[in-house]
Amino acid sequence: MYSLGQKLFIEFTGTFTLVFAGAGCICADQYLRANGQTNVGLLPIALATGLTMGVMVSAIGHISGGHFNPAITAGFWVTRRLGTMKALFYWIAQLLGALAAAFLLVTVIPESVWRPVALGTPDLVPITDFTRMHAMILEASLTFIIVFVFFATVVDPRSLAHKLAGFAVGLAVAAGMLVGYPFTGAAMNPARAFGPALVARHWSNHGVYWVGPLFGGVLAAVIYDRFFLRDQPPA
């Protein structure tokens, strides 16, 4: 029903919105704290990211599939629900969307506000006994939950929550933020880490946000596909 160009535009737009809201909320929190006002806090940051994901999946996910996350696209690719070239185009659109959001944020938000938080670029908590391996496992686990919920609600045609899939995925993202944000920033999405990192030039521990989410996403997709979608041919 929709052309590849339309689908790529949706992936660009969805990822743009997700990064703009997620990183922008962190910058807003920094501004309030710097000016002695009540800070936004963990719960609003988690809700901003989760609600944005939920709204975008619900509103425009029917056009492209509503991935907005290279880890979800990787899950579709390994389960043969997306061809190699189409998956690559999806990844490019998602990364460009994240980059565009980061550039817009640095254009409208003063550097004195976004620089202290590296434009919301996720990074590891500075605790000596919290290593990159711990961070990758945490990011993989949180992304596993998101992709598993995505396959269970968006992909599985028998799901009772099919019409509420966006809401379910958004809640999974918000829950992941509540658990992981204090420790890794809870990117759970390579594009979410890449856009702000490139613009802010903050690459500390950046590999964590590719290895962890991609591994967790692929594992969740394979498990759900093999155990629950064996009798359902790829779309």
SELO-153007 format. One record per residue (C-alpha): residue in one letter; y, x negated, z. Coordinates in steps of 0.2 Angstrom, whole numbers, plus 5000, padded with zeros to 4 digits. Layout:
AYXZ ...
***
This chain:
M500050005000 Y501249865004 S501549704994 L501249535001 G503149505001 Q503449655011 K502149605024 L502849425025 F504549505028 I503849605042 E502949455050 F504649355049 T505649505057 G504349535070 T504249355076 F506149335074 T506349485086 L505049425098 V505849245100 F507649315100 A507249425115 G506049305124 A507149155123 G508749245124 C508249325140 I507949155148 C509649095142 A510449255150 D509549215166 Q510249035166 Y511949105163 L511849225178 R511149095189 A512448965184 N513849085188 G513149135205 Q512649305200 T510949395203 N509749305191 V508649405179 G507049345187 L505249335182 L504849525180 P506349565168 I505949415157 A504049465156 L504549645152 A505849595139 T504449495130 G503149615132 L504149765127 T504849675112 M503049645106 G502549815110 V503949895101 M503749785085 V501949815084 S502150005086 A503650015074 I503149905059 G501449835063 H500649965051 I501449865036 S500749685040 G499549715054 G500849665067 H500249495071 F501949405075 N500949265082 P499949125073 A498549135086 I498249315081 T498349265062 A497049125066 G495949255074 F496049365058 W495649215047 V494149155056 T493349325056 R493749345037 R494949485039 L496349375031 G496049255016 T496649065018 M498149075007 K498749245015 A498449175032 L499549015028 F500949125021 Y500849225037 W501049075048 I502449005037 A503349175039 Q503049175058 L503749005060 L505249035049 G505649195059 A505549095076 L506648965068 A507949085062 A507949175079 A508249005088 F509648955076 L510549125079 L510449105098 V511248935097 T512549005086 V513049145098 I512649075115 P513748925122 E512848765123 S513248745141 V512148895144 W510648865133 R510548675135 P509948675153 V508448785149 A508148695131 L508548865123 G507048945132 T505748815125 P504248825136 D503748675146 L502548625160 V503048645178 P503448475186 I501948465198 T500848315198 D499248405200 F499648525185 T499048425170 R499148465151 M497348505152 H497648635165 A499148705155 M498048715139 I496748815148 L498048935155 E498848955138 A497148985130 S496549105144 L498149215142 T498149215123 F496249255124 I496749415133 I498149465121 V497049435105 F495549525113 V496649675117 F497449665100 F495649675092 A495149805104 T496649925100 V497349875083 V495849815074 D494349925081 P494450095072 R493450175086 S494750125099 L495350275110 A496950185112 H497250155093 K498850255093 L499450165108 A498949995102 G500749925102 F500949975120 A499349895125 V499749735117 G501449735124 L500749755142 A499549615139 V500949505134 A501949555149 A500549525161 G500249355153 M502049315156 L501949365174 V500449245177 G500949095166 Y502849085165 P503048985181 F501848855176 T501948835157 G503248955151 A501849065145 A502249045126 M500449115121 N501149095104 P501448935094 A502949015085 R503749055101 A503648875106 F504048805089 G505748885085 P506648845101 A505848675102 L506448625085 V508248685087 A508448615105 R507448455100 H506348485116 W504648425111 S503948395129 N502148435130 H502248535114 G500448515109 V499948625123 Y500748775115 W499748745099 V498048695105 G497948815120 P498448975111 L497548945094 F495948905104 G496049055115 G496549175100 V495149115089 L493849125103 A494349305107 A494349355089 V492549285086 I491849365102 Y492549535099 D492049525080 R490249465084 F489949585098 F490849745095 L491349745076 R489649695068 D489449855060 Q491249865054 P491649765038 P493249665037 A494749775031 
***
